[in-house]
Protein backbone atom coordinates (compact mmCIF):
# COMPACT_ATOMS: atom_id res chain seq x y z
CA UNK A 1 0.00 0.00 0.00
CA UNK A 2 1.30 3.44 -0.92
CA UNK A 3 2.49 5.95 1.67
CA UNK A 4 -0.14 8.69 1.91
CA UNK A 5 1.65 10.78 4.53
CA UNK A 6 2.27 14.47 3.81
CA UNK A 7 3.62 17.38 5.81
CA UNK A 8 2.03 20.83 5.90
CA UNK A 9 5.11 22.49 7.31
CA UNK A 10 5.17 21.33 10.94
CA UNK A 11 1.81 19.57 10.61
CA UNK A 12 2.20 15.85 9.92
CA UNK A 13 -0.84 14.27 8.25
CA UNK A 14 -1.41 10.53 7.81
CA UNK A 15 -2.99 11.36 4.44
CA UNK A 16 -3.71 14.56 2.51
CA UNK A 17 -7.52 14.52 2.95
CA UNK A 18 -9.02 17.21 5.17
CA UNK A 19 -12.70 18.01 5.62
CA UNK A 20 -13.56 21.60 4.70
CA UNK A 21 -14.81 23.99 7.34
CA UNK A 22 -18.56 24.50 7.32
CA UNK A 23 -19.29 21.16 5.66
CA UNK A 24 -18.44 18.78 8.50
CA UNK A 25 -19.62 20.57 11.61
CA UNK A 26 -17.46 19.38 14.49
CA UNK A 27 -17.48 15.81 13.21
CA UNK A 28 -20.16 14.39 15.50
CA UNK A 29 -22.66 13.43 12.80
CA UNK A 30 -20.02 11.72 10.67
CA UNK A 31 -18.52 9.84 13.63
CA UNK A 32 -21.66 7.67 13.61
CA UNK A 33 -20.93 6.67 9.99
CA UNK A 34 -17.19 5.92 9.94
CA UNK A 35 -14.06 6.18 12.07
CA UNK A 36 -12.83 9.78 11.93
CA UNK A 37 -9.31 8.46 12.54
CA UNK A 38 -9.26 7.59 8.84
CA UNK A 39 -9.02 11.28 7.97
CA UNK A 40 -5.84 13.26 7.54
CA UNK A 41 -7.50 16.06 9.42
CA UNK A 42 -10.72 17.90 10.21
CA UNK A 43 -11.18 21.63 9.65
CA UNK A 44 -14.01 22.38 12.03
CA UNK A 45 -16.87 24.79 11.48
CA UNK A 46 -15.92 28.48 11.49
CA UNK A 47 -15.51 29.47 15.14
CA UNK A 48 -16.00 32.97 16.52
CA UNK A 49 -15.44 34.66 19.88
CA UNK A 50 -19.13 34.64 20.81
CA UNK A 51 -21.90 32.25 19.72
CA UNK A 52 -23.54 33.09 16.39
CA UNK A 53 -26.99 32.11 15.15
CA UNK A 54 -26.00 32.81 11.55
CA UNK A 55 -28.16 34.26 8.83
CA UNK A 56 -31.93 33.93 8.54
CA UNK A 57 -33.31 31.04 6.44
CA UNK A 58 -33.54 29.99 3.73
CA UNK A 59 -29.76 29.58 3.75
CA UNK A 60 -29.13 26.82 1.18
CA UNK A 61 -30.05 26.64 -2.51
CA UNK A 62 -29.14 23.96 -5.01
CA UNK A 63 -27.61 25.03 -8.31
CA UNK A 64 -26.46 23.22 -11.42
CA UNK A 65 -23.41 21.17 -10.33
CA UNK A 66 -23.19 22.95 -7.01
CA UNK A 67 -24.88 24.72 -4.14
CA UNK A 68 -25.24 28.20 -2.70
CA UNK A 69 -24.99 28.69 1.03
CA UNK A 70 -25.49 31.67 3.25
CA UNK A 71 -25.31 30.05 6.68
CA UNK A 72 -23.37 32.97 8.13
CA UNK A 73 -20.89 31.22 10.44
CA UNK A 74 -23.43 29.76 12.87
CA UNK A 75 -21.41 28.28 15.76
CA UNK A 76 -21.46 27.89 19.55
CA UNK A 77 -18.52 30.22 20.23
CA UNK A 78 -14.91 29.45 21.04
CA UNK A 79 -15.53 28.74 24.73
CA UNK A 80 -17.90 25.87 24.01
CA UNK A 81 -15.63 24.59 21.26
CA UNK A 82 -12.76 24.38 23.76
CA UNK A 83 -14.91 22.76 26.46
CA UNK A 84 -16.91 20.31 24.36
CA UNK A 85 -15.86 19.92 20.74
CA UNK A 86 -12.07 19.64 21.01
CA UNK A 87 -12.28 16.96 23.75
CA UNK A 88 -14.70 15.00 21.53
CA UNK A 89 -12.43 15.21 18.48
CA UNK A 90 -9.32 14.42 20.50
CA UNK A 91 -10.42 10.79 20.88
CA UNK A 92 -9.67 10.30 17.17
CA UNK A 93 -6.24 9.97 15.57
CA UNK A 94 -6.60 12.89 13.19
CA UNK A 95 -5.32 16.45 12.98
CA UNK A 96 -7.71 19.00 14.49
CA UNK A 97 -7.66 22.31 12.64
CA UNK A 98 -9.77 25.13 14.07
CA UNK A 99 -11.17 27.53 11.49
CA UNK A 100 -11.50 30.96 13.12
CA UNK A 101 -13.42 34.05 12.05
CA UNK A 102 -14.58 37.37 13.43
CA UNK A 103 -16.06 40.81 12.89
CA UNK A 104 -12.79 42.62 13.55
CA UNK A 105 -9.08 42.12 13.90
CA UNK A 106 -9.53 42.19 17.68
CA UNK A 107 -12.02 39.31 17.42
CA UNK A 108 -9.57 37.16 15.46
CA UNK A 109 -6.80 37.90 17.95
CA UNK A 110 -9.01 37.05 20.91
CA UNK A 111 -10.10 33.71 19.44
CA UNK A 112 -6.53 32.79 18.55
CA UNK A 113 -5.31 33.70 22.04
CA UNK A 114 -7.98 31.51 23.67
CA UNK A 115 -7.05 28.55 21.46
CA UNK A 116 -3.31 28.92 21.91
CA UNK A 117 -2.01 26.19 24.18
CA UNK A 118 -5.22 24.13 24.09
CA UNK A 119 -4.21 20.48 23.89
CA UNK A 120 -5.02 18.59 20.74
CA UNK A 121 -5.11 21.44 18.21
CA UNK A 122 -2.80 20.95 15.23
CA UNK A 123 -3.31 24.35 13.56
CA UNK A 124 -5.58 27.33 13.06
CA UNK A 125 -7.21 28.05 9.70
CA UNK A 126 -7.70 31.80 9.45
CA UNK A 127 -10.95 32.48 7.58
CA UNK A 128 -10.50 35.86 5.89
CA UNK A 129 -12.65 34.87 2.93
CA UNK A 130 -16.22 34.07 4.00
CA UNK A 131 -18.65 35.87 1.65
CA UNK A 132 -21.70 35.27 3.86
CA UNK A 133 -21.22 37.77 6.68
CA UNK A 134 -21.72 41.51 6.51
CA UNK A 135 -18.77 42.39 8.73
CA UNK A 136 -15.30 40.85 8.70
CA UNK A 137 -15.03 37.69 6.65
CA UNK A 138 -14.22 38.39 3.04
CA UNK A 139 -13.43 42.05 3.71
CA UNK A 140 -10.05 41.05 5.12
CA UNK A 141 -9.23 38.69 2.27
CA UNK A 142 -9.67 40.92 -0.77
CA UNK A 143 -6.93 43.43 0.02
CA UNK A 144 -3.24 42.61 0.40
CA UNK A 145 -2.59 45.11 3.19
CA UNK A 146 -5.67 44.09 5.21
CA UNK A 147 -4.85 40.40 4.80
CA UNK A 148 -1.26 40.92 5.92
CA UNK A 149 -2.34 43.03 8.89
CA UNK A 150 -4.70 40.42 10.28
CA UNK A 151 -2.21 37.58 9.76
CA UNK A 152 0.47 39.53 11.64
CA UNK A 153 -1.98 40.33 14.43
CA UNK A 154 -3.05 36.70 14.88
CA UNK A 155 0.54 35.50 14.58
CA UNK A 156 1.38 37.54 17.69
CA UNK A 157 -1.30 35.70 19.67
CA UNK A 158 -0.43 32.10 18.95
CA UNK A 159 2.42 29.69 18.38
CA UNK A 160 0.13 27.31 16.47
CA UNK A 161 0.69 26.89 12.73
CA UNK A 162 -1.43 29.35 10.75
CA UNK A 163 -3.23 28.32 7.58
CA UNK A 164 -4.83 31.27 5.79
CA UNK A 165 -7.98 30.52 3.77
CA UNK A 166 -8.06 32.67 0.65
CA UNK A 167 -10.99 34.17 -1.22
CA UNK A 168 -11.39 33.64 -4.97
CA UNK A 169 -13.41 36.86 -5.16
CA UNK A 170 -10.33 38.95 -5.93
CA UNK A 171 -8.51 40.30 -8.95
CA UNK A 172 -5.19 38.62 -8.14
CA UNK A 173 -5.23 35.75 -5.64
CA UNK A 174 -1.48 35.28 -6.05
CA UNK A 175 -0.83 38.75 -4.65
CA UNK A 176 -2.95 37.98 -1.58
CA UNK A 177 -1.15 34.65 -1.11
CA UNK A 178 2.26 36.33 -1.30
CA UNK A 179 1.16 38.99 1.19
CA UNK A 180 -0.01 36.49 3.82
CA UNK A 181 3.11 34.37 3.34
CA UNK A 182 5.29 37.38 4.04
CA UNK A 183 3.12 38.25 7.06
CA UNK A 184 3.76 34.88 8.69
CA UNK A 185 1.32 32.32 7.29
CA UNK A 186 2.58 28.74 7.47
CA UNK A 187 0.27 27.55 4.67
CA UNK A 188 -2.61 28.75 2.52
CA UNK A 189 -5.88 27.00 1.69
CA UNK A 190 -7.89 27.89 -1.41
CA UNK A 191 -10.42 28.51 -2.57
CA UNK A 192 -13.35 29.54 -0.44
CA UNK A 193 -16.71 29.93 -2.15
CA UNK A 194 -17.49 32.23 -5.05
CA UNK A 195 -20.09 34.94 -4.43
CA UNK A 196 -23.30 34.12 -6.27
CA UNK A 197 -27.10 34.23 -6.17
CA UNK A 198 -30.24 32.48 -7.42
CA UNK A 199 -33.78 33.79 -8.05
CA UNK A 200 -37.19 32.15 -7.87
CA UNK A 201 -38.76 33.08 -11.22
CA UNK A 202 -42.31 32.71 -9.88
CA UNK A 203 -41.98 34.96 -6.84
CA UNK A 204 -39.20 37.09 -8.37
CA UNK A 205 -37.42 36.80 -5.03
CA UNK A 206 -33.89 35.58 -4.25
CA UNK A 207 -33.78 31.97 -3.09
CA UNK A 208 -31.53 32.99 -0.18
CA UNK A 209 -32.80 35.31 2.55
CA UNK A 210 -29.38 36.96 2.52
CA UNK A 211 -29.77 37.47 -1.28
CA UNK A 212 -26.15 36.50 -1.96
CA UNK A 213 -24.34 33.33 -0.98
CA UNK A 214 -21.23 31.28 -1.56
CA UNK A 215 -21.14 28.93 -4.55
CA UNK A 216 -19.37 25.60 -4.03
CA UNK A 217 -19.36 22.18 -5.64
CA UNK A 218 -18.14 20.69 -8.93
CA UNK A 219 -19.10 23.83 -10.87
CA UNK A 220 -16.18 25.77 -9.36
CA UNK A 221 -13.51 23.07 -9.70
CA UNK A 222 -11.78 24.23 -12.91
CA UNK A 223 -11.44 27.79 -11.59
CA UNK A 224 -10.27 26.62 -8.16
CA UNK A 225 -7.74 24.29 -9.79
CA UNK A 226 -6.36 27.15 -11.88
CA UNK A 227 -5.98 29.33 -8.81
CA UNK A 228 -4.25 26.57 -6.82
CA UNK A 229 -1.81 26.02 -9.67
CA UNK A 230 -1.02 29.75 -9.87
CA UNK A 231 -0.60 30.17 -6.12
CA UNK A 232 1.62 27.08 -5.87
CA UNK A 233 3.89 28.73 -8.43
CA UNK A 234 3.97 31.92 -6.34
CA UNK A 235 4.53 30.91 -2.71
CA UNK A 236 7.02 28.62 -1.00
CA UNK A 237 4.68 27.58 1.83
CA UNK A 238 2.35 24.56 1.45
CA UNK A 239 -0.90 24.96 -0.46
CA UNK A 240 -4.15 23.18 0.39
CA UNK A 241 -6.52 22.78 -2.56
CA UNK A 242 -10.28 23.23 -2.19
CA UNK A 243 -13.10 23.42 -4.71
CA UNK A 244 -15.46 20.82 -6.09
CA UNK A 245 -13.39 17.79 -5.11
CA UNK A 246 -15.67 14.73 -5.20
CA UNK A 247 -13.36 11.86 -6.18
CA UNK A 248 -9.75 10.77 -5.89
CA UNK A 249 -9.24 11.87 -9.50
CA UNK A 250 -10.33 15.39 -8.56
CA UNK A 251 -7.97 15.39 -5.58
CA UNK A 252 -5.07 14.14 -7.68
CA UNK A 253 -5.54 17.00 -10.12
CA UNK A 254 -5.09 19.49 -7.30
CA UNK A 255 -2.01 17.71 -5.98
CA UNK A 256 -0.42 17.45 -9.41
CA UNK A 257 -1.09 21.21 -9.75
CA UNK A 258 0.94 21.80 -6.58
CA UNK A 259 -1.31 21.23 -3.58
CA UNK A 260 0.23 19.33 -0.67
CA UNK A 261 -3.20 18.45 0.73
CA UNK A 262 -6.83 19.00 -0.14
CA UNK A 263 -10.17 19.65 1.53
CA UNK A 264 -13.50 18.11 0.57
CA UNK A 265 -16.63 20.16 1.22
CA UNK A 266 -19.94 20.06 -0.63
CA UNK A 267 -19.54 16.39 -1.48
CA UNK A 268 -20.03 15.58 2.23
CA UNK A 269 -23.67 16.65 1.94
CA UNK A 270 -24.70 14.28 -0.83
CA UNK A 271 -22.22 11.49 -0.12
CA UNK A 272 -21.37 11.26 3.59
CA UNK A 273 -18.96 8.39 2.84
CA UNK A 274 -16.94 10.43 0.34
CA UNK A 275 -13.88 10.81 2.58
CA UNK A 276 -13.10 7.12 3.22
CA UNK A 277 -13.96 6.32 -0.40
CA UNK A 278 -11.49 8.90 -1.70
CA UNK A 279 -8.74 7.63 0.60
CA UNK A 280 -9.29 4.07 -0.68
CA UNK A 281 -9.28 5.31 -4.28
CA UNK A 282 -6.02 7.20 -3.73
CA UNK A 283 -4.33 4.06 -2.47
CA UNK A 284 -5.58 2.05 -5.42
CA UNK A 285 -4.49 4.65 -7.98
CA UNK A 286 -0.98 4.90 -6.56
CA UNK A 287 -0.59 1.12 -6.19
CA UNK A 288 -1.72 0.47 -9.76
CA UNK A 289 0.99 2.83 -11.02
CA UNK A 290 3.73 1.62 -8.71
CA UNK A 291 4.01 5.00 -6.97
CA UNK A 292 5.30 4.42 -3.45
CA UNK A 293 4.51 7.83 -1.95
CA UNK A 294 1.82 10.37 -2.74
CA UNK A 295 4.42 13.05 -2.07
CA UNK A 296 5.96 12.14 -5.43
CA UNK A 297 3.01 13.58 -7.32
CA UNK A 298 2.85 16.96 -5.58
CA UNK A 299 3.56 19.65 -8.17
CA UNK A 300 4.36 17.05 -10.84
CA UNK A 301 2.45 18.89 -13.56
CA UNK A 302 4.16 18.93 -16.96
CA UNK A 303 3.79 22.12 -18.98
C-alpha positions in Angstrom: 0.0 0.0 0.0 1.3 3.4 -0.9 2.5 5.9 1.7 -0.1 8.7 1.9 1.7 10.8 4.5 2.3 14.5 3.8 3.6 17.4 5.8 2.0 20.8 5.9 5.1 22.5 7.3 5.2 21.3 10.9 1.8 19.6 10.6 2.2 15.9 9.9 -0.8 14.3 8.2 -1.4 10.5 7.8 -3.0 11.4 4.4 -3.7 14.6 2.5 -7.5 14.5 3.0 -9.0 17.2 5.2 -12.7 18.0 5.6 -13.6 21.6 4.7 -14.8 24.0 7.3 -18.6 24.5 7.3 -19.3 21.2 5.7 -18.4 18.8 8.5 -19.6 20.6 11.6 -17.5 19.4 14.5 -17.5 15.8 13.2 -20.2 14.4 15.5 -22.7 13.4 12.8 -20.0 11.7 10.7 -18.5 9.8 13.6 -21.7 7.7 13.6 -20.9 6.7 10.0 -17.2 5.9 9.9 -14.1 6.2 12.1 -12.8 9.8 11.9 -9.3 8.5 12.5 -9.3 7.6 8.8 -9.0 11.3 8.0 -5.8 13.3 7.5 -7.5 16.1 9.4 -10.7 17.9 10.2 -11.2 21.6 9.6 -14.0 22.4 12.0 -16.9 24.8 11.5 -15.9 28.5 11.5 -15.5 29.5 15.1 -16.0 33.0 16.5 -15.4 34.7 19.9 -19.1 34.6 20.8 -21.9 32.2 19.7 -23.5 33.1 16.4 -27.0 32.1 15.1 -26.0 32.8 11.6 -28.2 34.3 8.8 -31.9 33.9 8.5 -33.3 31.0 6.4 -33.5 30.0 3.7 -29.8 29.6 3.8 -29.1 26.8 1.2 -30.0 26.6 -2.5 -29.1 24.0 -5.0 -27.6 25.0 -8.3 -26.5 23.2 -11.4 -23.4 21.2 -10.3 -23.2 22.9 -7.0 -24.9 24.7 -4.1 -25.2 28.2 -2.7 -25.0 28.7 1.0 -25.5 31.7 3.3 -25.3 30.0 6.7 -23.4 33.0 8.1 -20.9 31.2 10.4 -23.4 29.8 12.9 -21.4 28.3 15.8 -21.5 27.9 19.6 -18.5 30.2 20.2 -14.9 29.5 21.0 -15.5 28.7 24.7 -17.9 25.9 24.0 -15.6 24.6 21.3 -12.8 24.4 23.8 -14.9 22.8 26.5 -16.9 20.3 24.4 -15.9 19.9 20.7 -12.1 19.6 21.0 -12.3 17.0 23.7 -14.7 15.0 21.5 -12.4 15.2 18.5 -9.3 14.4 20.5 -10.4 10.8 20.9 -9.7 10.3 17.2 -6.2 10.0 15.6 -6.6 12.9 13.2 -5.3 16.5 13.0 -7.7 19.0 14.5 -7.7 22.3 12.6 -9.8 25.1 14.1 -11.2 27.5 11.5 -11.5 31.0 13.1 -13.4 34.0 12.0 -14.6 37.4 13.4 -16.1 40.8 12.9 -12.8 42.6 13.6 -9.1 42.1 13.9 -9.5 42.2 17.7 -12.0 39.3 17.4 -9.6 37.2 15.5 -6.8 37.9 18.0 -9.0 37.1 20.9 -10.1 33.7 19.4 -6.5 32.8 18.6 -5.3 33.7 22.0 -8.0 31.5 23.7 -7.0 28.6 21.5 -3.3 28.9 21.9 -2.0 26.2 24.2 -5.2 24.1 24.1 -4.2 20.5 23.9 -5.0 18.6 20.7 -5.1 21.4 18.2 -2.8 21.0 15.2 -3.3 24.3 13.6 -5.6 27.3 13.1 -7.2 28.0 9.7 -7.7 31.8 9.4 -10.9 32.5 7.6 -10.5 35.9 5.9 -12.6 34.9 2.9 -16.2 34.1 4.0 -18.6 35.9 1.7 -21.7 35.3 3.9 -21.2 37.8 6.7 -21.7 41.5 6.5 -18.8 42.4 8.7 -15.3 40.9 8.7 -15.0 37.7 6.7 -14.2 38.4 3.0 -13.4 42.1 3.7 -10.0 41.1 5.1 -9.2 38.7 2.3 -9.7 40.9 -0.8 -6.9 43.4 0.0 -3.2 42.6 0.4 -2.6 45.1 3.2 -5.7 44.1 5.2 -4.9 40.4 4.8 -1.3 40.9 5.9 -2.3 43.0 8.9 -4.7 40.4 10.3 -2.2 37.6 9.8 0.5 39.5 11.6 -2.0 40.3 14.4 -3.1 36.7 14.9 0.5 35.5 14.6 1.4 37.5 17.7 -1.3 35.7 19.7 -0.4 32.1 18.9 2.4 29.7 18.4 0.1 27.3 16.5 0.7 26.9 12.7 -1.4 29.3 10.7 -3.2 28.3 7.6 -4.8 31.3 5.8 -8.0 30.5 3.8 -8.1 32.7 0.7 -11.0 34.2 -1.2 -11.4 33.6 -5.0 -13.4 36.9 -5.2 -10.3 38.9 -5.9 -8.5 40.3 -9.0 -5.2 38.6 -8.1 -5.2 35.8 -5.6 -1.5 35.3 -6.0 -0.8 38.8 -4.6 -3.0 38.0 -1.6 -1.2 34.7 -1.1 2.3 36.3 -1.3 1.2 39.0 1.2 0.0 36.5 3.8 3.1 34.4 3.3 5.3 37.4 4.0 3.1 38.3 7.1 3.8 34.9 8.7 1.3 32.3 7.3 2.6 28.7 7.5 0.3 27.5 4.7 -2.6 28.7 2.5 -5.9 27.0 1.7 -7.9 27.9 -1.4 -10.4 28.5 -2.6 -13.4 29.5 -0.4 -16.7 29.9 -2.2 -17.5 32.2 -5.1 -20.1 34.9 -4.4 -23.3 34.1 -6.3 -27.1 34.2 -6.2 -30.2 32.5 -7.4 -33.8 33.8 -8.1 -37.2 32.1 -7.9 -38.8 33.1 -11.2 -42.3 32.7 -9.9 -42.0 35.0 -6.8 -39.2 37.1 -8.4 -37.4 36.8 -5.0 -33.9 35.6 -4.2 -33.8 32.0 -3.1 -31.5 33.0 -0.2 -32.8 35.3 2.5 -29.4 37.0 2.5 -29.8 37.5 -1.3 -26.1 36.5 -2.0 -24.3 33.3 -1.0 -21.2 31.3 -1.6 -21.1 28.9 -4.5 -19.4 25.6 -4.0 -19.4 22.2 -5.6 -18.1 20.7 -8.9 -19.1 23.8 -10.9 -16.2 25.8 -9.4 -13.5 23.1 -9.7 -11.8 24.2 -12.9 -11.4 27.8 -11.6 -10.3 26.6 -8.2 -7.7 24.3 -9.8 -6.4 27.1 -11.9 -6.0 29.3 -8.8 -4.3 26.6 -6.8 -1.8 26.0 -9.7 -1.0 29.8 -9.9 -0.6 30.2 -6.1 1.6 27.1 -5.9 3.9 28.7 -8.4 4.0 31.9 -6.3 4.5 30.9 -2.7 7.0 28.6 -1.0 4.7 27.6 1.8 2.4 24.6 1.5 -0.9 25.0 -0.5 -4.2 23.2 0.4 -6.5 22.8 -2.6 -10.3 23.2 -2.2 -13.1 23.4 -4.7 -15.5 20.8 -6.1 -13.4 17.8 -5.1 -15.7 14.7 -5.2 -13.4 11.9 -6.2 -9.8 10.8 -5.9 -9.2 11.9 -9.5 -10.3 15.4 -8.6 -8.0 15.4 -5.6 -5.1 14.1 -7.7 -5.5 17.0 -10.1 -5.1 19.5 -7.3 -2.0 17.7 -6.0 -0.4 17.4 -9.4 -1.1 21.2 -9.8 0.9 21.8 -6.6 -1.3 21.2 -3.6 0.2 19.3 -0.7 -3.2 18.5 0.7 -6.8 19.0 -0.1 -10.2 19.6 1.5 -13.5 18.1 0.6 -16.6 20.2 1.2 -19.9 20.1 -0.6 -19.5 16.4 -1.5 -20.0 15.6 2.2 -23.7 16.7 1.9 -24.7 14.3 -0.8 -22.2 11.5 -0.1 -21.4 11.3 3.6 -19.0 8.4 2.8 -16.9 10.4 0.3 -13.9 10.8 2.6 -13.1 7.1 3.2 -14.0 6.3 -0.4 -11.5 8.9 -1.7 -8.7 7.6 0.6 -9.3 4.1 -0.7 -9.3 5.3 -4.3 -6.0 7.2 -3.7 -4.3 4.1 -2.5 -5.6 2.0 -5.4 -4.5 4.6 -8.0 -1.0 4.9 -6.6 -0.6 1.1 -6.2 -1.7 0.5 -9.8 1.0 2.8 -11.0 3.7 1.6 -8.7 4.0 5.0 -7.0 5.3 4.4 -3.4 4.5 7.8 -2.0 1.8 10.4 -2.7 4.4 13.0 -2.1 6.0 12.1 -5.4 3.0 13.6 -7.3 2.9 17.0 -5.6 3.6 19.6 -8.2 4.4 17.1 -10.8 2.4 18.9 -13.6 4.2 18.9 -17.0 3.8 22.1 -19.0 
